[in-house]
Structure formats: C-alpha cells, structure tokens
Amino acid sequence: MSSALDVVRERVKTEGAFVGPLREEIGRVIVGQTDMVDRLLVGLLANGHILIEGVPGLAKTLAVRTLAAALRTSFQRIQFTPDLLPADLVGTQVYNPKDGAFSTRKGPIFANVILADEINRAPAKVQSALLEAMQERQVTIGAETFPLPRPFLVLATQNPIEQEGTYPLPEAQVDRFMLKLKVAYPAREEERRILDRMALTDRAFEVRPAAEPEAILRARGVVDDIYVDDKIKEYILDIVFATRDPAAFKLDLAGLIRYGASPRATIYLTVAARAHAFLQGRAYVTPQDVKTLAPDILRHRVIPSYEAEAEELTSDDLVGRILSELPVP
C-alpha cells in the first residue's frame, strides 16, 4: 500500500503542477473568494457541474470567465432570460430550400466551459434542455446525437429565488449539479483591495492560460486513483444515510427533513473529496476533505420539511447538525 501511495503521490505532484499557476492567474483578477475559487477547481477536476448562488455584484460571473480564460478552453456565456428557447442552447435543424435538406446548426452548448448566467431567470422548459448535456455529455438535435467536447463543464449562476423575475429550478436539474455554492459578501479588507483594483473606468485584465485541456483530463485520471480508506467510505455513507433516516444515528432531527440526499450525493462526495485531496497535494482522502465539501454537495439535496421552515431552519442548518454530531473516523 505504501509503495502504491508513493506512486500516486508522485503523479499528483507531476500532474498537479498547473494548480499553483492557475490559482495565481485567477487571483490576479478575483480578490478573496478563496472558497469559491477552490470549489471551482474541485468541480473542474471532479468533472462536476457547479451552481453558484449569490446577490448581484459578488464576482460570480467574473470568476467563471477568469477560470475559462486561464484554461485555454473554448468558452460560451449564455444569458438566461424569460424568452430563451431550448434551441437557443442546443441548436436546431435548418431547412435549405435549394436542395430540400436539413442541416444541423449547433448551439452555444458545444463548448468546454459553459457559463449559464442567471440560470433561474428562464422557465423550466429551457432548464430541461440542459439535462441531457449535463448528465450524458451529449446533445440530441432531431434524430442525431452529438457528443460534447471534453472537458465539459457547466458553471451556472443564480440569484436568490426571492428576487423578482426568478424561477425555482426543477429538482432533477438541481440534483445534476455536483456543488451548490453560496457566495457571501467580502470582508472589509478584501473590499478595500477590490476598491483599489477595480475602481477604474477601464477594468480590463489580461489573463494568461495556465493549463491545457489535456492537463485537466490527465489530472482527472490521477484523481480517480487517489486512495479512499474503507473508514472514509463508511463515513460518507453515514452522512448521506443520516439525511434520510436521522433517528438511526440518534440525531434529533425528527420531522425536519422532507427528502434526504440521493445516491448521487454519495458518488459526488467521494469524487469531490478525491479532487480536494489532489488540490492539497495528497494521494489520500482525509475526513476533513469530506467535511469541507459536504455542505456544498448536500445543501441542494437535503430538503427541509414544513416544520423545519416554520422553525426557520435551512438545509445548511440541518447538514451542519449532521456533520457536527456524527462521529468522525
């Protein structure tokens, strides 16, 4: 086991050489928001889509654009609006009257990094157009199915659903996002740095590519080989099952959880923990990797009951209780 870990550790060091320069390039534009940047890299390495929620003006869109620019990948920004159509995303078939044949015109979804900006401002019919692309990494237009480029990553931003002109996302789509991030206001010191850097009439920043798509794909191969001990696997299962049956783990959450996390949460938590260990330069997963990422993976999968809402308890509160009370290996 020790020799195998040494091999993986060396591969992590070699294939993870781009992580430092990539963080540095992003940091040239984004002030603070270290947790958001870290989770973006986790999603990139774990091949998982990310939903980013926060009030306008917190650099959500800027962070995604900066990441895409630092990756030397194709990038498409799609502004979601109430009048958006599914064909505006995936493409459509166009009739040519000269030869009487149809040709396929591909939509903006055919890019490596997709920024679905303000995704919850479009109705459910448009959201459903993303489901096949996000899960199967392919798009069907008419009778033809087209594979999407690799890597393929959807980074969606949304405003809090209480804001005017927003629609709640369908549960099936929300579950396809590996992580749901909540972006908070910056600290005072960070906002002063933002003021010094951004309070200009021309805020153009040149971001240099720090990683190739092939490097990301190779890194993902290393992530799959990072060691997860059986005790860590059981800990992950305990967390997920505690969201479904808290009483079995002697947690005082009776009647507070309407729906628990699906098996997709178990898979995502394991893969994301491996990616987080990779970013830390380790060849093995620790319980802290799991605890660090569990809130972002579970907050959109644990649905509070009406009783919990009456007590003003959010899914973050419920997940926090589970993580604080479950024994850590």
N, C-alpha and C positions, 0 to 999 in steps of 0.2 A: 504493500500500500504506500509506503514511504517513497519508494522509487517512482511509482506512478504519479504521486502528487508532485514530485520534483519535476517530472516531465511536463505536467500540466502547468506548473508554476513558471517554468521557463517559456512555455508557449504564451502564457498570459503576459509575461514581460515583453516578449517579442512582438506579438500581435496587438498588444495594447499600447505600443509606443506612440500611437496617434492621439491618445486620450488627452495627454497634457497639452500639446499644441492646439487641440480642438477646444479645450476649456479656455485656453488663453485667447483664442480668436473671438470666442463668444463673449468673454469678459471685457474685450475692448469696446463692445457696444452695450452690453447689458450690465447695469450696476446692481449688485446684490442679487436677489432672487436665486440664491445658490441651490435651494431645494428644487425649484422648478427646473433649472438647468440640469441638475443631477438626474431628475426623473425623465427628462427628455432623452438623456443619454441611455438611461435604463431601457426605455421603450425602444430606442434605436437598436440596441444590442439584443434585446429580448424579442424583437420582431412583433412588437405590440403597439396598437394604436393608443393615442392619448387624448383625453378630453380635458381641456383647461378652462376652469370657470373663475370669473372674477369681474369686478366692475370695470367699466371702460377706463383706459389710461394706465394700466399696470404693466405694459410692455409684453402682453401675451403674443400679439401678432408679431411684434418686433423680434421676440425671442425665436419664434419659429422661422421667420425669414432669415435671421442671422445663422441659425443652425443649418438651414438648407444651403446658404451661401458658403458655409465653411466645409461642406461635404463634397463639393464638385458633383452634385447630382442635379437632375432635372427637377424643376420646382414649378408648381402651379398654385396660385391663390384663387380660391373660389369664394366670392362673396354671396352668402346665403341671404335671400330676400323672399318675401311672401309670394312673389310672382315667378320664382325659379321653377323650371320644369326638369323632370328626370333626364330628358335628352340633353339638357344643358350641361349635365355632369358626364354622362357616359358616352354620349354621341348618338348618332341616328343614321338611318339609311336614306340616301338622297337619290331621287329618280333623275336619270339622264334621258331627256326626250329624244336625243339624237339616235341612240342605239336601243332605247326602250329597256335599259337595265338599271339596277340599283347598285350604288356604290356606298361603301361604309365610310362615314366621316367620324373619326374618333373624337371624343370629348376630352376635356382637360384632366379627367381622372387618370389618363395614361402618362403619369409622371412618377418619379421616385418619391418625392415628398409632396403631399397634398396639404395645403392649409385650408381647412373648411372654416372660414371666418364667420363668426356669429351663427353657428350652425342651427341654433334653435330659433332663428327668425324665419325659417322656411317650414311649410307644413309637412305632415307625416309622409305624404306621397313622395316627396323629394328625398326625405331621410331614407326611405326604403330603397332608393336607387343605390345607396352606398353599401347595403347589407352584403350582397354577393362579393363586391370588391374587397370589403374589409375581411370577410371570412375566408373566401376561396381564392383571393388574389387573382380574380378573373372577372371579365365583364361579358355579358351576352347582349349582343345587338342584333335584333332579328333572329335569324337561325344560326348565327355564327357566335362562337365563344372565343374571346381573345385573352391570352394571359397578360397580366400586368408586369411591368418591369420590376427587377429586383435590384436593390431593396425597394419595398413599397411600404410607405408609412403615412397614415392619416393622422394629422395633428389638428384637432378641432378646438375652436374657442367658442365659449358661450357666455352670455350674460346671465346673471341670476334670474330665475324664472319669474320673480316678482316684477321684473321690469316690463314696461309697456311694449307690446308687439312681439312677445316671445311665446314659443310653443314648447310644451314638455316633450322631450324626446321619447320615442317608443322604447319600451323595456328591452325588446330584442336587440335594438341598436345599441343602447347604453351598455348592455352586457358584453358587446363586442369590443368595447374599449378596455384595454388592459388596465389603464390607470385613469383615475379622475383626480385632477389636481385642483386645489383651491388656492388661488393666488391672493396673498394679503398685501396690505399697504406696506411700503418700505419703511425701515426705521429712519429716524430723523437724520442720522449721519449719512445714511445711504441717499436720502432725498437731497441732502446738500450736495453730494457728489453728482447726482443727476442734474441738479440745477447748474453746477459749474460746467458740466459736459454738454447738456442739451439745450440750454437757454440761448440758442443761436437761431438766426433766420435761415441758415443753411446747415442742416444737421446730417450731411452725407458722410457715411463711414464706409471705408473700403475694407471688406472682409476677404481675407485670403483663404483659399481652400486648404484645409489641413488634413483631409482624409479622402481617399478614393472609395467609390462604391465597393470595389473588390476587397479593400481592407475591412470594411464593415462586415461583409459576408464571411471573410476568414475569421474575424473576431467572433462572430456568432457560432462558428464551428467549435471554437475554444470554449465559449460559454456553455455549450452542451456537455462538455467534458468536465466541468467543474464539479467537485465532489460534494454530494449531499449525504450526510450521515443518516442512518435509519432513525435516530432520535430526532433529528431535524424534520424528517418527513412526518414522523408521528406528531410533532409539534404543529406542523402545518395542518394536518388533518384535524387535530384538536381545535384549532382556531376556527376552521371552516365549519366543523360539526357543531361547535358551540353556538354558531349563529343560527343553526336550525333547531337545536334542542339544548337550550341553556341549562335546563334542570338536570340533565345528565352529567353536567360538570359542576353542579352545585352553585350555579350563578343566579343571583337574584334579579332575573330579567323576565320573570313570568308575565306573559301577555304584552310585552313591549316590542316584540319583533313579529311583524306580519309575515315576511318572507326572509329566509336566510340565503346565504350565498350558494351558487350552483357549483358543480364540479369544475366549471371553467375557472372559478376562483382558485381552486386547489392547483390547477395547472399553471395559471398565471403567477401565483405567489411563488411557486418553485422556480420557474424560469426567471422571473424578475429578481429573485434573491441571488440566483447564479450571476446574473448580469451585474448586480450591485457588488458582489464579491469581485468580479472581474475589474470593475472600476476602481476598487480598492487595492488591486494588485494581488489578490489572494486566489489560491486554487481550491478553496473550500468555502462552504457557506456556514455562517455562524447564526445563532438565534437572533442576534441584533440585526442582521440583514433582513430577516423575516419581520421582526417587529417594526423596523423602519419603514418598510414598504406596505405592510398590511393595511394601514388606514387608507392609502391611495387606491388599493386594489379592492377593498371591501366597502367603501363609503357609498358607492352607487349600486351595490348588490345587496346590502342589508336594508330592508325596507321597514321603517318604524311603523308600529300599529297606531290606531287612532288614540289608544290610551297613552302611548309614548308622546304623540303630538300634543295631547292635552297637557302633559307634564312638561312640554317644551323641550323634549329630548330629541336630538337629531341622530342620524346614523353614525356620525362621528362620536357622539357621546356613548352610544351602545358599543361600538367597536372598541373605544377606549376602555370601557369597563371590562370587556372580554380580555383584552391584552394585559390589563393590569392585574387581573385575578387568576388567569390561567398560570399554572406552574411552568417555568421556563427550564428547558433541559440544560 
